[in-house]
Amino acid sequence: MLTLGIETSCDETSVSVTRGKRVFSNVVTSSVHLHKRYGGIVPEIASRYHVEYIIEVLSKALEHSGKGLKDIKLVAVTNRPGLVGALLIGVSLAKSISYSLKLPLVGVNHILAHLYSAFLNEEGNRPSFPFIGLVVSGGHTALFYCEDVDRYKLLGQTQDDAVGEAYDKAAKILGLGYPGGPVIEKRASLSKNRNASLFPKSYMGKDSLDFSFSGIKTAVLYYARKMRVLGGDDINDVCYAFQEACLDTLVEKAFLAGRLKGLKRIVVGGGVAANSCLRGKFHEAAGFSGGVKVYFPEMKYSTDNAAMVGAIGEELYRRGHKSDLYLTAEPNFGIII
């Protein structure tokens, strides 16, 4: 079944053509360059960018796949969670195509799609259910017990900032620009004074699977104010300590969830999953854990993309999930299957 996937939840505009776990095309363009001057995502700018480029991205996705709209049998679209204006662009396009071509339609929670993105890996490097799922991005940090493709249970989530959001705010405090993830990772790798205990990790209670990253962001702010003038090496050291505290927390909570649920499979998805240090920490921890296997999606499927939406959308449709032309954009975080 050829599936057209559409993703417009935030600043990426993406359309894909997939069949099962095979990706024929996955075109992504981003408005991130337009948000840099503001130090974060401006919803109105993101929405206008989607309006301007969504048809061009659709045309390229079809062209790169060698398919036409007449070949499509299903339309899958992100309708939750995200920026309401941005979501509406993708949902409107999906409903238009569904209505005009009389194609079935399925709405997708793109948080769950991030976890399913690991199933687009090469055969032999794909997870199997059940597993612990960790989604880490600019807007979300959450742990799930994933029993099947349409059966998820939320185990814990951030109580304030998502980890990607904390990266962005720390980068702004240090004058490193936006987005913060790549630049902090780079500066951390250049640190010569690797003091991992410079900033404390949040403690949410024994066996808690919730997260908090607001405190470490504030600790970076107070440290920068105390030091007054931070040179290049100082900033590198701050980035290293900040990153260590954030990433160690993610690893510890994910492995704790695995122990509490008796599972030895962990899947990590979302934009922060592209962080090479995070990947290294997870694989290192797995090596000392007595058989735990950790799965990451390919780098190109870590950030928001339509291929993961199309793939999970098709699987959901095969299991009886479908939407109609009353499908709406649902901006709030919610695990709605």
C-alpha positions in Angstrom: 0.0 0.0 0.0 1.6 3.3 -1.1 1.1 5.9 1.6 1.5 9.6 1.4 2.9 11.0 4.7 2.6 14.6 5.7 4.3 16.3 8.6 4.0 20.0 9.6 3.8 20.0 13.4 6.5 22.6 13.9 9.2 24.1 11.7 9.8 21.2 9.3 7.7 20.8 6.2 7.9 17.2 5.0 6.1 14.9 2.6 7.0 11.2 2.0 5.9 8.2 -0.1 6.3 4.9 1.7 5.2 1.3 1.5 5.4 -0.5 4.8 9.0 0.1 6.1 10.3 1.0 2.6 10.8 4.7 2.0 10.5 5.8 -1.7 11.0 9.5 -0.9 11.2 11.7 2.2 11.5 15.4 1.4 12.1 17.8 4.3 12.6 21.6 4.3 12.8 23.7 7.4 12.2 27.3 8.4 14.7 27.1 11.3 16.9 29.8 9.5 14.0 32.2 9.8 13.7 31.7 13.6 17.4 32.2 14.4 17.2 35.9 15.0 14.4 35.4 17.5 16.1 32.7 19.5 13.2 30.2 19.1 10.3 29.1 17.0 7.8 31.9 16.0 4.5 30.1 15.3 3.3 32.6 12.7 6.6 32.3 10.7 6.5 28.5 10.8 2.9 28.5 9.6 3.5 30.9 6.8 6.5 28.8 5.7 4.4 25.7 5.5 1.8 27.5 3.4 4.5 28.7 1.0 6.4 25.5 0.6 4.0 22.5 1.2 2.9 22.1 -2.4 6.5 22.3 -3.7 7.5 19.7 -1.1 4.6 17.5 -2.1 5.6 17.7 -5.8 9.2 16.9 -5.0 8.3 13.9 -2.9 6.2 12.5 -5.7 8.9 13.2 -8.3 11.6 11.6 -6.2 9.5 8.5 -5.6 8.7 8.1 -9.2 5.0 7.9 -8.3 2.0 10.0 -8.9 -1.0 10.9 -6.7 -3.0 8.3 -8.7 -0.7 5.6 -7.2 -1.4 6.6 -3.6 -3.7 4.4 -1.6 -3.6 6.1 1.9 -2.9 9.5 3.3 -1.3 9.8 6.8 -0.9 13.1 8.4 0.4 14.5 11.7 -2.5 16.1 13.5 -1.1 16.1 17.1 0.7 17.5 19.0 2.3 20.7 17.7 1.7 24.3 16.8 -2.0 24.6 15.9 -1.4 26.8 12.8 1.4 24.6 11.5 -0.7 21.4 12.0 -3.6 22.9 10.2 -1.6 23.3 7.0 -0.7 19.6 6.8 -4.2 18.5 8.0 -5.9 20.7 5.4 -3.7 19.3 2.6 -4.3 15.7 3.7 -8.0 16.2 3.8 -8.1 17.9 0.4 -6.2 15.0 -1.2 -8.3 12.4 0.7 -11.6 14.0 -0.4 -10.7 14.7 -4.0 -9.2 11.3 -4.7 -11.5 9.3 -2.3 -8.5 8.0 -0.4 -8.6 6.8 3.2 -7.1 9.1 5.8 -5.4 8.5 9.1 -4.3 11.1 11.7 -1.0 10.4 13.5 0.5 11.4 16.8 4.0 12.4 15.7 5.4 11.7 19.2 4.6 8.1 18.7 5.8 8.3 15.1 9.3 9.3 16.5 9.4 5.9 18.3 8.3 4.1 15.2 11.0 5.7 13.2 13.5 3.1 14.4 11.5 0.5 12.4 12.7 2.3 9.3 16.2 1.0 10.0 17.8 -1.7 8.0 16.5 -5.2 8.7 18.4 -6.7 11.6 18.6 -3.4 13.4 14.9 -2.9 14.0 13.3 -3.2 17.4 10.4 -5.4 18.3 7.5 -4.9 20.7 7.3 -4.5 23.6 10.0 -1.9 24.5 10.7 1.2 26.5 10.4 4.3 24.3 12.1 7.6 25.0 11.2 10.7 23.0 13.6 13.6 23.3 13.1 16.8 21.3 12.7 20.6 21.6 9.1 20.3 22.7 8.9 16.9 24.4 10.8 14.6 26.8 8.7 11.5 27.7 9.0 7.8 28.5 6.6 5.2 27.3 5.9 1.5 27.8 5.3 0.5 24.2 3.3 -2.8 24.1 2.4 -2.6 20.4 2.1 -0.1 17.6 -1.3 1.0 18.9 -0.8 0.3 22.6 1.3 2.8 24.5 1.4 3.8 28.1 3.0 7.1 29.3 5.4 6.4 32.1 6.8 9.8 32.8 7.5 13.2 31.1 9.1 16.5 31.8 7.5 18.6 34.4 8.8 21.9 32.9 11.3 22.3 30.0 11.9 19.6 27.5 15.6 18.7 27.1 15.8 20.3 23.7 14.2 23.4 25.0 16.8 23.5 27.9 19.6 23.2 25.3 18.1 26.2 23.4 17.8 28.3 26.6 21.3 27.4 27.8 22.7 28.4 24.4 20.9 31.7 24.6 22.4 32.4 28.1 25.9 31.6 26.8 25.4 33.7 23.6 25.7 30.7 21.3 22.7 31.3 19.2 19.8 29.1 18.0 19.2 26.2 17.8 21.2 25.2 20.9 21.6 21.4 20.4 24.2 21.2 17.7 26.3 24.1 19.0 26.4 22.9 22.6 27.3 19.4 21.5 30.2 20.9 19.4 31.4 23.2 22.2 31.2 20.4 24.8 33.4 18.2 22.6 36.1 20.9 22.8 36.1 21.1 26.6 39.5 20.6 28.2 38.4 20.9 31.8 35.7 18.2 31.9 34.0 18.8 35.3 30.8 16.7 35.0 29.7 17.7 38.5 29.6 21.5 37.8 25.8 21.3 37.6 23.4 19.1 39.6 21.0 16.6 38.0 17.4 16.9 39.0 16.0 14.5 41.6 12.3 13.8 41.2 12.0 11.1 43.9 13.0 7.4 44.1 11.9 5.4 41.0 10.4 8.5 39.5 10.3 8.5 35.7 9.5 12.2 35.3 12.0 14.7 34.2 12.9 18.3 35.0 15.4 20.5 33.1 14.4 23.9 34.2 16.7 23.8 37.2 19.9 23.1 35.2 19.0 25.9 32.8 18.8 28.3 35.8 22.1 26.9 37.2 23.8 27.8 34.0 22.3 31.3 34.2 23.5 31.8 37.8 27.0 30.4 36.9 27.3 32.8 34.0 26.3 35.7 36.1 28.8 34.7 38.8 31.7 34.4 36.4 30.6 37.6 34.6 33.0 37.1 31.7 33.2 33.7 30.1 36.0 33.0 27.6 35.9 30.4 24.9 37.4 27.6 27.0 35.1 28.5 29.9 32.0 28.2 27.6 33.2 24.9 26.3 33.5 23.6 29.9 30.0 24.9 30.8 28.6 23.2 27.7 30.3 19.9 28.7 29.0 20.0 32.3 25.5 21.0 31.1 25.3 18.3 28.5 26.6 15.6 30.8 23.9 16.4 33.4 21.1 16.4 30.8 22.1 13.3 28.9 23.0 11.2 32.0 19.5 11.9 33.3 18.0 10.7 30.1 20.0 7.5 30.1 19.4 6.8 33.8 15.6 7.2 33.6 15.3 5.1 30.4 17.3 2.2 32.0 15.3 2.6 35.2 12.1 2.3 33.2 13.4 -0.9 31.6 14.2 -2.4 35.0 10.8 -1.5 36.5 9.0 -3.0 33.5 11.3 -6.0 33.1 12.2 -5.0 29.5 15.6 -5.2 27.7 14.7 -3.1 24.6 14.9 0.7 24.6 14.1 2.9 21.6 15.1 6.5 21.5 13.6 9.0 19.0 13.2 12.7 18.5 15.5 15.5 17.5 17.9 15.1 20.4 18.4 11.5 19.4 20.7 12.8 16.7 23.1 13.9 19.5 26.2 11.6 19.0 27.1 11.9 22.7 23.7 10.7 23.7 24.0 7.7 21.4 27.4 6.9 22.8 26.2 7.1 26.4 23.2 4.8 25.7 25.3 2.2 23.9 28.0 2.3 26.7 25.3 1.8 29.3 23.9 -1.1 27.4 27.3 -2.7 27.4 27.2 -2.9 31.2 23.5 -3.7 31.6 23.4 -7.5 31.0 21.7 -7.7 27.6 19.8 -4.5 27.1 19.6 -3.5 23.4 19.2 0.2 22.4 17.8 1.3 19.1 18.1 4.7 17.5 16.6 5.7 14.1 18.9 6.8 11.3 20.0 10.4 11.7 17.7 11.5 8.8 14.7 10.1 10.6 15.5 11.5 14.1 14.1 15.0 13.5 10.5 15.6 12.3 9.9 13.9 9.0 7.0 12.5 7.0 8.5 9.0 6.4 7.9 8.0 10.1 4.3 9.4 9.8 3.6 7.5 6.7 5.0 4.2 8.0 3.2 4.3 11.3 0.1 5.6 9.6 -0.1 2.6 7.3 0.4 0.2 10.2 -2.3 1.9 12.2 -4.7 1.8 9.2 -4.1 -1.9 8.7 -5.2 -2.4 12.3 -8.4 -0.6 11.8 -7.5 2.9 12.8 -8.8 5.6 10.4 -9.9 9.2 10.4 -12.5 11.1 8.4 -12.9 14.6 7.0 -13.7 15.9 10.5 -10.0 15.3 11.5 -8.8 18.3 13.5 -5.5 19.7 14.5 -4.9 18.9 18.2 -2.0 21.1 19.5 -1.8 19.9 23.1 0.3 17.0 24.2 -1.8 13.9 24.4 -1.4 10.2 23.7 -4.5 9.7 21.7 -4.5 6.4 19.8 
